[in-house]
Amino acid sequence: MTGLALLTVDGLLRDEASGAPIPTGRALYAAIASVHRLALISDQPASPWLELNGFTDHQFVLEAHPTDPDDPAIRRLRQVERLRGQGAHIALLADPNPGVIAILASSGIPLLHYIHPAYARPEYLPDHEAALTPWQLMVDEVDRVRGLRAADPRPDKDAL
């Protein structure tokens, strides 16, 4: 086994909403544990949950340090810096947070941005706040499309 692979618990192994294991996260955990030393990153205590759900092939769980900032991306960067400062060679880091991936992109670490299909589009995120389209903008768009269709010279334009 070579290098240390880091997997984030919440959003990759554990569904943050229900607390249930994520099946594809479990498969990823097993696959990576078969070729790398494995450590987990959790910003909340996870050890009892991990053991109860059969996640036992990792060497340790890296939890948030009391002095770490609240911002998950900066916190993850600090956690990685601490590990590197202890001489760890990080072969892979997998995280579901795009902000974490963005801030670590220039770190020289191979990254895996794990995206669960249920949250692949921003409007599917539980914390997404969509702005309502003002009524007049919708009316203007309908009028614009009607004008374009009326000016369309194609004989089969109504079939579109």
Residue frames as a rotation matrix with the C-alpha (Angstrom) as fourth column:
MET 1
0.580 0.815 0.000 0.00
0.815 -0.580 0.000 0.00
0.000 0.000 -1.000 0.00
THR 2
-0.549 -0.794 0.259 1.27
0.808 -0.584 -0.078 3.42
0.213 0.167 0.963 -0.90
GLY 3
-0.798 0.136 0.587 0.39
-0.071 -0.989 0.132 6.88
0.598 0.064 0.799 0.32
LEU 4
-0.760 0.580 -0.295 -2.45
0.401 0.060 -0.914 8.02
-0.512 -0.813 -0.278 2.50
ALA 5
-0.595 0.676 0.435 -5.94
0.353 -0.266 0.897 8.49
0.722 0.687 -0.080 1.08
LEU 6
-0.922 0.330 -0.203 -8.30
0.038 -0.444 -0.895 10.83
-0.386 -0.833 0.397 2.88
LEU 7
-0.509 0.840 0.186 -12.08
0.510 0.121 0.852 10.46
0.693 0.529 -0.490 2.63
THR 8
-0.789 0.351 0.504 -14.56
-0.567 -0.732 -0.378 12.87
0.236 -0.584 0.777 4.16
VAL 9
-0.881 0.470 0.064 -17.21
0.363 0.755 -0.546 11.15
-0.304 -0.457 -0.836 6.26
ASP 10
-0.074 0.942 -0.328 -20.18
0.268 -0.298 -0.916 13.50
-0.961 -0.155 -0.230 5.89
GLY 11
0.436 0.372 -0.820 -21.55
-0.650 -0.499 -0.572 13.64
-0.622 0.783 0.024 2.37
LEU 12
-0.186 -0.539 -0.821 -19.38
-0.912 0.405 -0.059 10.80
0.364 0.738 -0.568 1.13
LEU 13
-0.879 -0.128 -0.459 -19.81
0.015 0.955 -0.295 7.94
0.476 -0.266 -0.838 3.62
ARG 14
-0.574 0.684 -0.450 -22.70
0.721 0.161 -0.674 9.27
-0.389 -0.711 -0.585 5.70
ASP 15
-0.147 0.649 0.746 -25.81
0.648 -0.507 0.569 11.01
0.747 0.567 -0.346 4.41
GLU 16
-0.938 -0.313 0.151 -25.87
0.120 -0.699 -0.705 14.27
0.326 -0.643 0.693 6.33
ALA 17
-0.346 0.889 0.300 -29.67
-0.755 -0.454 0.473 14.45
0.557 -0.063 0.828 6.35
SER 18
0.631 0.723 -0.280 -30.54
-0.477 0.647 0.595 10.92
0.611 -0.242 0.753 7.48
GLY 19
0.170 -0.660 0.732 -27.30
-0.926 0.147 0.348 9.66
-0.338 -0.737 -0.586 9.00
ALA 20
0.838 0.188 0.513 -27.52
-0.044 0.959 -0.279 6.53
-0.545 0.211 0.812 6.83
PRO 21
-0.258 -0.946 0.196 -24.47
0.139 0.165 0.977 5.11
-0.956 0.279 0.089 5.03
ILE 22
0.409 0.267 -0.873 -24.16
-0.789 -0.377 -0.485 6.09
-0.458 0.887 0.057 1.36
PRO 23
0.784 -0.042 0.620 -23.81
0.144 0.983 -0.115 2.85
-0.604 0.179 0.776 -0.65
THR 24
0.795 -0.533 0.288 -21.49
0.318 -0.039 -0.947 4.30
0.516 0.845 0.139 -3.32
GLY 25
0.420 -0.648 0.636 -19.41
-0.798 -0.597 -0.081 5.87
0.432 -0.474 -0.768 -0.57
ARG 26
0.570 -0.160 0.806 -19.10
-0.492 0.719 0.491 2.46
-0.658 -0.676 0.331 1.07
ALA 27
0.866 -0.234 0.442 -17.91
0.471 0.677 -0.566 0.97
-0.167 0.698 0.696 -2.23
LEU 28
0.634 -0.654 0.413 -15.40
-0.149 -0.627 -0.765 3.79
0.759 0.423 -0.495 -2.70
TYR 29
0.479 -0.402 0.780 -14.14
-0.873 -0.127 0.470 3.28
-0.090 -0.907 -0.412 0.87
ALA 30
0.687 -0.162 0.709 -13.56
-0.031 0.967 0.251 -0.44
-0.726 -0.194 0.659 0.25
ALA 31
0.849 -0.355 0.391 -11.88
0.477 0.196 -0.857 0.12
0.228 0.914 0.336 -3.11
ILE 32
0.517 -0.679 0.521 -9.50
-0.442 -0.733 -0.517 2.78
0.733 0.037 -0.679 -1.82
ALA 33
0.520 -0.297 0.801 -8.72
-0.786 0.200 0.585 0.82
-0.334 -0.933 -0.130 1.37
SER 34
0.877 -0.169 0.450 -7.56
0.247 0.961 -0.121 -2.07
-0.412 0.218 0.885 -0.83
VAL 35
0.499 -0.716 0.489 -4.75
0.719 0.027 -0.695 0.00
0.484 0.698 0.528 -2.39
HIS 36
-0.145 -0.527 0.838 -3.96
-0.113 -0.832 -0.543 2.83
0.983 -0.173 0.061 0.06
ARG 37
-0.739 0.035 -0.673 -3.60
0.674 0.040 -0.738 3.46
0.001 -0.999 -0.053 3.74
LEU 38
-0.133 0.832 0.538 -6.89
0.478 -0.421 0.771 5.14
0.868 0.360 -0.342 4.56
ALA 39
-0.842 0.011 -0.539 -7.77
0.484 -0.425 -0.765 7.96
-0.238 -0.905 0.353 6.93
LEU 40
0.041 0.934 0.354 -11.10
0.912 -0.179 0.369 9.65
0.408 0.308 -0.859 7.35
ILE 41
-0.949 -0.222 0.222 -11.89
0.139 -0.931 -0.338 13.32
0.282 -0.290 0.915 7.90
SER 42
0.014 0.982 -0.187 -14.85
0.829 0.093 0.551 14.22
0.559 -0.163 -0.813 10.06
ASP 43
-0.570 -0.163 0.806 -15.84
-0.118 -0.954 -0.276 17.59
0.813 -0.252 0.524 11.42
GLN 44
0.294 0.660 0.691 -18.09
-0.909 -0.031 0.416 15.88
0.296 -0.750 0.591 13.98
PRO 45
-0.442 -0.448 0.777 -17.43
-0.701 0.713 0.012 12.82
-0.559 -0.540 -0.629 16.14
ALA 46
0.228 0.497 -0.838 -17.85
-0.939 0.340 -0.054 9.81
0.258 0.799 0.544 13.87
SER 47
-0.717 -0.695 -0.061 -16.11
-0.666 0.708 -0.235 6.84
0.207 -0.127 -0.970 15.51
PRO 48
-0.531 0.538 0.655 -19.17
-0.201 0.670 -0.714 5.08
-0.823 -0.511 -0.247 16.97
TRP 49
0.515 0.764 -0.390 -21.14
-0.551 -0.053 -0.833 5.58
-0.656 0.644 0.394 13.74
LEU 50
0.028 -0.596 -0.802 -18.24
-0.971 0.173 -0.162 4.28
0.236 0.784 -0.575 11.63
GLU 51
-0.881 -0.403 0.248 -17.87
-0.462 0.843 -0.274 1.10
-0.099 -0.356 -0.929 13.68
LEU 52
-0.248 0.882 0.401 -21.63
-0.204 0.357 -0.911 0.46
-0.947 -0.308 0.091 13.81
ASN 53
0.706 0.565 -0.427 -21.79
-0.476 -0.068 -0.877 0.72
-0.525 0.822 0.221 10.02
GLY 54
0.776 -0.366 0.514 -18.79
0.459 0.886 -0.062 -1.49
-0.433 0.284 0.856 9.27
PHE 55
0.753 -0.595 0.279 -16.23
-0.124 -0.546 -0.828 1.17
0.646 0.589 -0.485 8.36
THR 56
0.904 -0.389 0.177 -13.22
-0.099 0.213 0.972 -0.40
-0.416 -0.896 0.154 10.06
ASP 57
0.582 -0.696 0.421 -10.44
0.813 0.521 -0.262 -0.48
-0.037 0.494 0.868 7.44
HIS 58
0.618 -0.364 0.696 -9.09
0.001 -0.886 -0.464 3.02
0.786 0.288 -0.547 8.10
GLN 59
-0.266 -0.843 -0.468 -6.06
0.635 0.212 -0.743 3.85
0.725 -0.495 0.479 10.23
PHE 60
-0.688 0.047 -0.724 -7.47
0.615 -0.492 -0.617 6.94
-0.385 -0.870 0.310 11.98
VAL 61
0.389 0.809 0.440 -10.11
0.883 -0.463 0.072 9.67
0.262 0.361 -0.895 11.90
LEU 62
-0.785 -0.615 0.070 -8.88
0.594 -0.780 -0.196 13.23
0.176 -0.112 0.978 11.56
GLU 63
0.291 0.923 -0.251 -11.30
0.957 -0.281 0.074 15.46
-0.002 -0.262 -0.965 13.42
ALA 64
0.465 -0.052 0.884 -11.53
0.245 -0.952 -0.185 19.24
0.851 0.303 -0.430 13.36
HIS 65
-0.510 -0.697 -0.504 -9.06
0.779 -0.125 -0.615 20.97
0.365 -0.706 0.606 15.68
PRO 66
0.245 0.672 -0.698 -10.58
0.888 -0.445 -0.117 23.50
-0.390 -0.591 -0.706 18.11
THR 67
-0.185 -0.385 -0.904 -8.57
0.070 -0.923 0.378 26.28
-0.980 0.007 0.198 16.45
ASP 68
-0.755 -0.049 0.654 -9.71
0.634 0.202 0.746 25.38
-0.169 0.978 -0.122 12.92
PRO 69
-0.846 0.462 -0.267 -11.91
-0.483 -0.875 0.017 27.98
-0.225 0.143 0.964 11.22
ASP 70
-0.092 0.924 0.371 -15.61
-0.206 0.347 -0.915 27.38
-0.974 -0.161 0.158 10.58
ASP 71
0.362 0.190 -0.912 -15.17
-0.907 -0.154 -0.392 27.61
-0.215 0.970 0.117 6.80
PRO 72
0.802 0.014 0.598 -14.98
-0.057 0.997 0.053 23.97
-0.595 -0.077 0.800 5.62
ALA 73
0.854 -0.501 0.141 -12.51
0.238 0.137 -0.961 24.70
0.462 0.855 0.236 2.80
ILE 74
0.222 -0.793 0.568 -10.03
-0.675 -0.545 -0.497 26.52
0.704 -0.273 -0.656 5.02
ARG 75
0.446 -0.004 0.895 -10.49
-0.793 0.462 0.397 23.92
-0.415 -0.887 0.203 7.76
ARG 76
0.948 -0.074 0.310 -9.72
0.188 0.916 -0.355 21.12
-0.258 0.395 0.882 5.28
LEU 77
0.597 -0.774 0.213 -6.64
-0.060 -0.308 -0.950 23.00
0.800 0.554 -0.230 4.05
ARG 78
0.155 -0.527 0.836 -5.38
-0.948 -0.317 -0.024 23.32
0.277 -0.789 -0.549 7.63
GLN 79
0.688 0.144 0.711 -6.01
-0.436 0.865 0.247 19.61
-0.580 -0.481 0.658 8.28
VAL 80
0.916 -0.376 0.140 -4.02
0.334 0.524 -0.784 18.69
0.221 0.765 0.605 5.17
GLU 81
0.369 -0.808 0.460 -1.19
-0.430 -0.587 -0.686 21.05
0.824 0.055 -0.564 6.17
ARG 82
0.339 -0.216 0.916 -1.01
-0.917 0.142 0.373 19.44
-0.210 -0.966 -0.150 9.64
LEU 83
0.872 0.018 0.489 -0.79
0.024 0.997 -0.080 15.96
-0.488 0.081 0.869 8.12
ARG 84
0.751 -0.628 0.203 1.89
0.266 0.007 -0.964 17.05
0.604 0.778 0.172 5.67
GLY 85
0.335 -0.611 0.717 3.76
-0.762 -0.623 -0.175 18.71
0.554 -0.488 -0.675 8.53
GLN 86
0.437 -0.115 0.892 3.86
-0.671 0.618 0.409 15.31
-0.599 -0.777 0.193 10.24
GLY 87
-0.583 -0.810 -0.070 5.43
-0.603 0.373 0.705 13.80
-0.545 0.453 -0.705 7.12
ALA 88
0.043 0.677 0.735 2.34
0.218 0.711 -0.668 12.22
-0.975 0.189 -0.117 5.57
HIS 89
-0.957 -0.195 -0.214 2.33
-0.183 -0.166 0.969 11.66
-0.224 0.967 0.124 1.81
ILE 90
-0.089 0.995 0.054 -1.28
-0.224 0.032 -0.974 12.27
-0.971 -0.099 0.219 0.77
ALA 91
-0.874 -0.269 0.405 -2.02
0.246 0.475 0.845 10.22
-0.420 0.838 -0.349 -2.32
LEU 92
-0.543 0.779 0.314 -5.70
0.411 -0.080 0.908 11.21
0.732 0.622 -0.277 -2.67
LEU 93
-0.876 0.438 -0.203 -8.33
0.017 -0.393 -0.919 13.36
-0.482 -0.809 0.337 -1.01
ALA 94
-0.616 0.760 0.208 -12.04
0.503 0.177 0.846 12.79
0.606 0.626 -0.491 -1.72
ASP 95
-0.786 0.368 -0.496 -14.60
0.262 -0.528 -0.808 15.35
-0.559 -0.766 0.318 -0.59
PRO 96
-0.115 0.830 0.546 -18.16
0.989 0.146 -0.014 16.29
-0.091 0.539 -0.837 -1.62
ASN 97
0.535 0.326 -0.779 -17.70
0.422 -0.902 -0.088 20.03
-0.732 -0.282 -0.621 -1.04
PRO 98
0.628 -0.285 0.724 -16.79
0.714 -0.159 -0.682 21.97
0.310 0.945 0.104 -4.22
GLY 99
0.856 -0.317 0.408 -15.27
-0.397 -0.909 0.127 24.74
0.331 -0.271 -0.904 -2.09
VAL 100
0.567 -0.666 0.485 -12.85
-0.252 0.420 0.872 22.25
-0.784 -0.617 0.070 -0.52
ILE 101
0.439 -0.374 0.817 -11.88
0.790 0.594 -0.153 20.90
-0.428 0.712 0.556 -3.92
ALA 102
0.800 -0.086 0.593 -11.36
0.344 -0.745 -0.572 24.41
0.491 0.662 -0.566 -5.29
ILE 103
0.785 -0.511 0.352 -9.10
-0.620 -0.661 0.423 25.53
0.016 -0.550 -0.835 -2.46
LEU 104
0.355 -0.670 0.653 -7.04
-0.201 0.627 0.753 22.33
-0.913 -0.398 0.088 -2.54
ALA 105
0.961 0.113 0.251 -6.71
0.205 0.313 -0.927 22.29
-0.183 0.943 0.278 -6.35
SER 106
0.621 -0.777 0.107 -3.30
-0.395 -0.428 -0.813 23.95
0.677 0.462 -0.572 -6.23
SER 107
0.612 -0.345 0.711 -2.02
-0.728 0.105 0.677 21.83
-0.309 -0.933 -0.187 -3.33
GLY 108
-0.346 -0.762 -0.547 -0.47
-0.899 0.437 -0.039 19.14
0.269 0.478 -0.836 -5.50
ILE 109
-0.667 0.218 0.713 -2.77
-0.276 0.816 -0.508 16.47
-0.692 -0.535 -0.484 -4.07
PRO 110
-0.867 0.479 -0.135 -4.84
0.052 0.358 0.932 14.32
0.495 0.801 -0.336 -6.42
LEU 111
-0.733 0.662 0.155 -8.45
-0.492 -0.359 -0.793 15.19
-0.469 -0.658 0.589 -5.67
LEU 112
-0.780 0.626 0.032 -11.73
0.508 0.601 0.617 13.40
0.367 0.497 -0.786 -6.14
HIS 113
-0.765 0.625 0.155 -14.87
-0.639 -0.707 -0.304 15.54
-0.081 -0.332 0.940 -6.04
TYR 114
-0.870 0.493 0.007 -17.59
0.492 0.869 -0.052 13.13
-0.032 -0.042 -0.999 -5.00
ILE 115
-0.698 0.711 -0.083 -21.02
-0.714 -0.700 0.018 14.23
-0.046 0.072 0.996 -6.17
HIS 116
-0.680 0.580 0.449 -24.07
0.325 0.787 -0.525 12.18
-0.658 -0.211 -0.723 -5.27
PRO 117
-0.760 0.360 0.541 -26.62
0.550 -0.087 0.831 12.26
0.346 0.929 -0.132 -8.13
ALA 118
0.230 0.926 -0.301 -29.35
0.962 -0.170 0.212 13.60
0.145 -0.338 -0.930 -5.87
TYR 119
0.566 -0.098 -0.818 -27.26
0.352 -0.869 0.348 16.73
-0.745 -0.485 -0.457 -5.33
ALA 120
-0.212 -0.731 0.648 -25.65
0.909 0.095 0.405 17.09
-0.357 0.675 0.645 -8.75
ARG 121
-0.147 0.223 0.964 -27.58
0.605 -0.751 0.266 20.26
0.783 0.622 -0.025 -9.66
PRO 122
-0.920 -0.320 0.224 -27.52
0.046 -0.659 -0.751 23.35
0.388 -0.681 0.621 -7.42
GLU 123
-0.271 0.894 0.357 -31.29
-0.801 -0.415 0.432 23.45
0.534 -0.169 0.828 -7.12
TYR 124
0.411 0.377 -0.830 -31.19
0.058 0.898 0.436 19.97
0.910 -0.228 0.347 -5.55
LEU 125
-0.658 -0.722 -0.213 -29.00
0.293 0.015 -0.956 21.11
0.693 -0.692 0.201 -2.67
PRO 126
0.023 0.741 -0.671 -30.91
0.965 0.160 0.209 21.33
0.262 -0.653 -0.711 0.60
ASP 127
-0.067 -0.113 -0.991 -29.63
0.648 -0.761 0.043 24.85
-0.759 -0.639 0.124 1.29
HIS 128
-0.764 -0.208 0.610 -30.24
0.636 -0.401 0.660 26.23
0.108 0.892 0.439 -2.22
GLU 129
-0.108 0.721 -0.684 -32.18
0.399 -0.599 -0.694 29.48
-0.911 -0.348 -0.223 -2.22
ALA 130
-0.516 -0.002 0.857 -33.65
0.855 -0.063 0.515 30.20
0.053 0.998 0.034 -5.63
ALA 131
-0.794 0.262 -0.549 -34.73
-0.124 -0.953 -0.276 33.72
-0.595 -0.151 0.789 -6.39
LEU 132
0.098 0.905 0.413 -38.23
0.616 0.271 -0.740 34.04
-0.781 0.327 -0.531 -7.74
THR 133
-0.759 -0.278 0.589 -38.47
0.650 -0.382 0.657 35.35
0.042 0.881 0.471 -11.30
PRO 134
-0.651 0.547 -0.527 -40.43
-0.175 -0.783 -0.597 38.60
-0.739 -0.296 0.605 -11.35
TRP 135
0.142 0.843 0.519 -43.78
0.468 0.404 -0.786 38.27
-0.872 0.355 -0.337 -13.15
GLN 136
0.712 0.160 -0.684 -43.00
-0.391 -0.718 -0.576 41.01
-0.583 0.677 -0.448 -15.67
LEU 137
-0.362 -0.898 -0.249 -39.81
-0.802 0.163 0.575 39.22
-0.476 0.408 -0.779 -16.79
MET 138
-0.605 0.208 0.768 -41.83
0.280 0.959 -0.039 36.08
-0.745 0.192 -0.639 -17.48
VAL 139
0.540 0.841 -0.041 -44.45
0.320 -0.250 -0.914 38.05
-0.778 0.480 -0.405 -19.46
ASP 140
0.400 -0.478 -0.782 -41.69
-0.750 -0.661 0.020 39.78
-0.527 0.578 -0.623 -21.44
GLU 141
-0.679 -0.695 0.237 -40.06
-0.460 0.654 0.600 36.42
-0.572 0.299 -0.764 -22.28
VAL 142
-0.178 0.708 0.683 -43.38
0.560 0.644 -0.521 34.92
-0.809 0.290 -0.512 -23.47
ASP 143
0.753 0.460 -0.471 -43.97
-0.050 -0.673 -0.738 37.99
-0.656 0.579 -0.483 -25.67
ARG 144
-0.022 -0.862 -0.506 -40.42
-0.837 -0.261 0.482 37.78
-0.548 0.434 -0.715 -27.06
VAL 145
-0.746 -0.237 0.623 -40.83
0.004 0.933 0.359 34.09
-0.666 0.271 -0.695 -27.98
ARG 146
0.270 0.913 0.307 -44.23
0.531 0.126 -0.838 34.77
-0.804 0.389 -0.450 -29.60
GLY 147
0.636 -0.093 -0.766 -42.63
-0.497 -0.809 -0.314 37.50
-0.590 0.580 -0.561 -31.72
LEU 148
-0.477 -0.876 -0.078 -39.82
-0.692 0.319 0.648 35.19
-0.542 0.363 -0.758 -32.80
ARG 149
-0.530 0.342 0.776 -42.29
0.402 0.907 -0.125 32.45
-0.747 0.245 -0.618 -33.76
ALA 150
0.575 0.798 -0.181 -44.48
0.258 -0.386 -0.886 34.91
-0.776 0.463 -0.428 -35.72
ALA 151
0.472 -0.476 -0.742 -41.42
-0.770 -0.632 -0.084 36.07
-0.429 0.611 -0.665 -37.70
ASP 152
-0.382 -0.633 0.673 -40.21
-0.233 0.771 0.593 32.51
-0.894 0.070 -0.442 -38.37
PRO 153
-0.150 0.320 -0.936 -40.48
-0.969 -0.237 0.074 31.87
-0.198 0.917 0.345 -42.16
ARG 154
-0.961 -0.270 -0.058 -40.44
-0.276 0.939 0.204 28.07
-0.001 0.212 -0.977 -41.90
PRO 155
-0.281 0.926 -0.253 -43.71
-0.596 0.039 0.802 26.44
0.752 0.376 0.541 -42.95
ASP 156
0.226 0.358 -0.906 -43.58
0.357 0.834 0.419 23.82
0.906 -0.419 0.061 -40.17
LYS 157
-0.607 -0.550 0.574 -42.81
-0.250 -0.553 -0.795 26.29
0.754 -0.626 0.198 -37.36
ASP 158
0.185 0.758 0.626 -45.92
-0.919 -0.093 0.384 25.19
0.349 -0.646 0.679 -35.42
ALA 159
0.729 0.022 -0.684 -44.52
0.025 0.998 0.058 21.64
0.684 -0.060 0.727 -35.18
LEU 160
-0.309 -0.948 0.078 -41.63
-0.006 -0.080 -0.997 22.90
0.951 -0.309 0.019 -33.03
